[in-house]
Amino acid sequence: AQSVAQPEDQVNVAEGNPLTVKCTYSVSGNPYLFWYVQYPNRGLQFLLKYITGDNLVKGSYGFEAEFNKSQTSFHLKKPSALVSDSALYFCAVRDIADYKLSFGAGTTVTVRA
Amino acid sequence: SAVISQKPSRDICQRGTSLTIQCQVDSQVTMMFWYRQQPGQSLTLIATANQGSEATYESGFVIDKFPISRPNLTFSTLTVSNMSPEDSSIYLCSVAGRGNTIYFGEGSWLTVV
C-alpha cells in the first residue's frame, strides 16, 4: 500500500519570503513522487517529479523539491513566493511498478502581498 | 506534455439522471485514468482504462455506477449513472505521458440537484 501525508492544511507566507510545503510518503518499493498545483476552478497542473537521480529536482514556476529517502520526504520549495502562487498543492506518490497515484490531502498556500 | 480536453467542463444535473464525460488526448496513450475529487477533498482513483480491455475499478467503485469506454488510444468516456447529490464532484481524466508523468485534464465539474 502507498500513502502520502501533507501535515499542513494551510501555509501562509508573505510575498518574497521562502515557501515550503511539506510531504511525506510511504510506498513498498521505490517511489515516483510528484507535485501538482490546482488553481481555483481549474484542474491539476503538473509541477515537478522525482523519478531517479539528483535528489533536488526543479520544476515549473521556480519551484523545486528535495527527495529525502531516509526521511521519506519530498518537500516543495520556492525561494521567493509570489501572490500568484496562492493555490492548492498536492503531493502524490506511485510505486514504480504501478501507474496509480495516491494523493495527499492537499495544502492551501496563501501568499499575502 | 499531453493536452487533455474534457467535456463538459461544467454541468448541473438532475438526480436520477446519467451524464457521460468525454476525454480527448492530443496523442496516443496506453493508460488513461479517471479520478474523482469531491468538494474540499483530495483525488481518488475511480478506474484505469486501457484500450482493448475492460476498465479496472478501484475499491468502492463499480462498473454499473461508473461505466467507462476506451474505444481508441486518444479517447475515453466516463458515465456517472443514476446520479445523486453525493456524486457532485470534479471528475478528472488523466494519462500516463512520457517520462512516467501523469497529466490531468481541466476536470468536469458536476453538481447534482
HADDOCK unambig.tbl for C-alpha pairs under 7 A between the chains (distance, minus, plus):
assign (segid A and resid 42 and name CA) (segid B and resid 106 and name CA) 5.68 0.50 0.50
assign (segid A and resid 43 and name CA) (segid B and resid 104 and name CA) 6.85 0.50 0.50
assign (segid A and resid 43 and name CA) (segid B and resid 105 and name CA) 6.03 0.50 0.50
assign (segid A and resid 43 and name CA) (segid B and resid 106 and name CA) 3.84 0.50 0.50
assign (segid A and resid 43 and name CA) (segid B and resid 107 and name CA) 5.31 0.50 0.50
assign (segid A and resid 44 and name CA) (segid B and resid 104 and name CA) 5.77 0.50 0.50
assign (segid A and resid 44 and name CA) (segid B and resid 106 and name CA) 6.76 0.50 0.50
assign (segid A and resid 45 and name CA) (segid B and resid 104 and name CA) 6.89 0.50 0.50
assign (segid A and resid 46 and name CA) (segid B and resid 103 and name CA) 6.61 0.50 0.50
assign (segid A and resid 103 and name CA) (segid B and resid 42 and name CA) 6.65 0.50 0.50
assign (segid A and resid 103 and name CA) (segid B and resid 43 and name CA) 6.27 0.50 0.50
assign (segid A and resid 104 and name CA) (segid B and resid 42 and name CA) 6.74 0.50 0.50
assign (segid A and resid 105 and name CA) (segid B and resid 41 and name CA) 6.72 0.50 0.50
assign (segid A and resid 105 and name CA) (segid B and resid 42 and name CA) 5.03 0.50 0.50
assign (segid A and resid 106 and name CA) (segid B and resid 42 and name CA) 6.42 0.50 0.50
